[in-house]
Amino acid sequence: MRTLGTLLAPTSGWATVAGLPLTPANGARIRRRIAIVPESPGLWLRLSVLENLRCFADLYEVPAPAARIDRALRAVDLAGRAQDVCGALSKGLRQRVALARGLLADPQVLFLDEPTSGLDPAAAREVHELIGGLRGQGVTVFLTTHRLQEAERLCDRVAMLNTTLRMVGKPAELRERLFGRTLAVRAAAPLDDPGRLFAGLPGVRGWREDGPAGYVLTVSDPSAAAPAVTRALVAAGADVLSIGESRHSLEDVYLELLATGEHQDAGGPA
């Protein structure tokens, strides 16, 4: 993030930030198109929310600062707290102020470093909603997080890193690349002969037991295989409790990636 934000010079490789090649000559132009919100909000705690934003607007040489500040405060739902001293705010509210600061320059790309670190679940949810709102306004959000559930909820495209960049893609694509597609079947009692029941069903490539009366079926297309599996179970007299596509989490993907030592093409710049 420091490299993409032009704070550190790259030693190798290449990147494009806000439509500009990442080169020393483009540093100032890139900085005018981006904003970085670090893990620590970095606010002057003795100043009010409004005074903080006025200081940063002056540092950024923001045109029409009053209008920009008002718009940023409304974007993070802090218009009514502008006169509050930052030192008296909760961590969640300070993070909102930091997001407002990041919006002052109307960035094309907003870099967020662990924006929910140290926040309680309610405050983290508020930050998630704010990030979702920024996406809806056309701002590209570059998020770093150790919370894989957070990445799955917020990100259209995810990069998995473990010392080096290991995989990049949409969450669904990453799951399919490592796990394939499966159906989870749960019955009221164990099937008498599951191997015979599942053999030859359209789209079913294999199966395994998952608990005393559960089965995981590897399939080519869950939506095509599920009706045939359901009919076969009913015909066999099984009491079906549930049947549906299995969903591996991004945490599953990350752990599997580490376990298998998978080295796949990063797929281009993130």
HELIX and SHEET records of a PDB file:
HELIX    1   1 PRO A   24  ASN A   26  5                                   3    
HELIX    2   2 GLY A   27  ARG A   33  1                                   7    
HELIX    3   3 VAL A   49  LEU A   59  1                                  11    
HELIX    4   4 PRO A   65  ALA A   75  1                                  11    
HELIX    5   5 ALA A   79  ARG A   81  5                                   3    
HELIX    6   6 CYS A   86  ALA A   88  5                                   3    
HELIX    7   7 LYS A   91  LEU A  103  1                                  13    
HELIX    8   8 PRO A  121  GLY A  136  1                                  16    
HELIX    9   9 LEU A  148  LEU A  154  1                                   7    
HELIX   10  10 PRO A  171  PHE A  179  1                                   9    
HELIX   11  11 PRO A  194  PHE A  198  1                                   5    
HELIX   12  12 PRO A  222  ALA A  235  1                                  14    
HELIX   13  13 LEU A  250  THR A  260  1                                  11    
SHEET    1   A 2 THR A  16  VAL A  17  0                                        
SHEET    2   A 2 LEU A  20  PRO A  21 -1                                        
SHEET    1   B 3 ILE A  34  VAL A  37  0                                        
SHEET    2   B 3 VAL A 109  ASP A 113  1                                        
SHEET    3   B 3 THR A 140  THR A 144  1                                        
SHEET    1   C 2 VAL A 158  LEU A 161  0                                        
SHEET    2   C 2 LEU A 165  GLY A 169 -1                                        
SHEET    1   D 4 VAL A 204  GLU A 209  0                                        
SHEET    2   D 4 GLY A 214  VAL A 219 -1                                        
SHEET    3   D 4 ARG A 181  ALA A 187 -1                                        
SHEET    4   D 4 VAL A 240  GLU A 245 -1                                        
END                                                                             
